[in-house]
Amino acid sequence: MWVLVFFDLPTETKKQRKAAQKFRKKLLDDGFTMFQFSIYLRNCPSRENAQVHIKRIKSLLPEQGHVGILKITDKQFGMMELFYSRQEKEKPVEAQQLQLF
């Protein structure tokens, strides 16, 4: 599973900028990777693990702004086409995670 977080947070005041930066930092601390400036993604080994991270994101939501959370499968993520200008770009390397059972 992949969890994608999309957000548009206000940055007009010092307080808003601080809240936006804190939200981005917390996403990084939780293992998310920046895909674009306001899109972060994380690979999760299962739906249950994805739900843990989604619940954590919900607890970190800033007071203002728009945040979207999308959960997709590896197959759906693999069908994404990426371009830089008109040049096709390789997909991000899937994170290697050690799983202990």
C-alpha positions in Angstrom: 0.0 0.0 0.0 1.0 3.6 -0.6 -0.3 6.5 1.5 -0.2 9.9 -0.3 -0.7 13.1 1.6 -1.7 16.3 -0.4 -1.9 19.6 1.3 -2.3 23.3 0.7 -1.5 25.2 3.9 -1.6 29.0 4.4 1.8 30.6 4.8 0.9 34.3 5.0 1.8 34.9 8.7 4.8 33.7 10.7 2.5 31.5 12.8 1.0 29.8 9.6 4.5 29.3 8.2 5.6 27.7 11.4 2.6 25.4 11.5 3.1 24.3 7.8 6.8 23.6 8.4 5.9 21.6 11.6 3.4 19.5 9.6 6.0 18.8 6.9 8.6 17.9 9.4 6.2 15.5 11.2 5.5 13.8 7.9 9.2 13.3 7.3 9.7 12.0 10.9 6.9 9.4 10.2 8.8 8.0 7.2 7.1 10.0 4.4 9.1 11.2 1.4 8.5 14.4 -0.4 7.2 13.7 -3.9 6.4 17.3 -4.8 6.5 20.3 -2.4 3.0 19.7 -1.1 2.7 15.9 -1.8 4.3 13.4 0.4 4.2 9.6 0.1 5.0 6.5 2.1 5.1 2.8 1.4 3.3 0.6 3.9 3.5 -3.2 4.1 -0.2 -3.7 4.8 -3.6 -1.9 5.0 -3.4 -2.1 8.7 0.0 -0.4 8.8 -1.3 2.3 6.4 -4.3 2.9 8.8 -1.8 3.5 11.6 0.0 6.2 9.6 -3.3 7.7 8.4 -4.5 8.0 12.1 -1.2 9.6 13.0 -1.5 12.2 10.2 -5.1 13.0 11.3 -3.7 13.7 14.8 -1.1 16.2 13.3 -3.5 18.2 11.1 -2.8 22.0 11.4 -5.6 24.4 12.4 -5.9 25.9 8.9 -5.5 24.6 5.4 -6.6 21.7 3.3 -5.1 18.2 3.6 -6.0 15.1 1.6 -5.0 11.5 2.3 -5.1 8.9 -0.5 -4.4 5.2 0.0 -3.5 3.2 -3.2 -2.1 -0.3 -3.9 1.4 -1.0 -5.3 -0.2 -1.9 -8.6 -2.0 1.4 -8.9 1.2 3.3 -7.9 3.1 1.3 -10.5 0.8 2.5 -13.3 1.7 6.2 -12.6 3.4 8.0 -15.5 5.8 10.7 -14.5 7.2 13.5 -16.7 9.8 16.2 -16.2 8.9 18.8 -18.8 8.3 16.5 -21.8 10.8 13.9 -20.8 9.5 10.7 -19.1 10.9 10.3 -15.6 11.6 7.1 -13.7 9.3 6.3 -10.8 10.7 6.8 -7.2 12.5 3.8 -5.9 10.2 1.8 -3.6 11.4 2.0 0.0 13.1 -1.2 1.3 11.7 -2.0 4.7 12.7 -4.8 6.9 9.7 -6.7 8.1 9.9 -9.0 11.2 7.2 -11.5 11.9 
